Amino acid sequence: MSDDIHERLARVETTLASVVTTQGHQNVMLEKIDSKLDKQDERLRNIETRSATFATVAAAAVSVGTSLIVAKLTGKA
């Protein structure tokens, strides 16, 4: 009876060791994925910032152009 219990405990220990090892590998993979996502997020943030800047400049140019056209058509310029 005692040998059977020791055998079962040994199997449980082996299984737990396997689970711990697998979880360790999964944690490493998740850290790598997280790192890649952080890099991608940074790139997207830079693109969004540049796009907002270009949109602001374009809107200002259109506004100035529209004001000049309106002034010309109304005879104020």
KASUL-V174700 format. One line per field, one symbol per residue. phi: phi as a letter, one per 30 degrees, with the letter a starting at -180 (. if undefined). psi: psi as a letter, one per 30 degrees, with the letter a starting at -180 (. if undefined). burial: 1 if it has 9 or more other C-alpha atoms within 8 Angstrom, else 0. A space follows every 10 residues. Layout:
BEGIN
phi: ???
psi: ???
burial: ???
END
This chain:
BEGIN
phi: .ddddddddd dddddddddd dddddddddd dddddddddd dddddddddd dddddddddd dddddddddd dddcidb
psi: eeeeeeeeee eeeeeeeeee eeeeeeeeee eeeeeeeeee eeeeeeeeee eeeeeeeeee eeeeeeeeee eeefgf.
burial: 0000000000 0000000000 0000000000 0000000000 0000000000 0000000000 0000000100 1100000
END
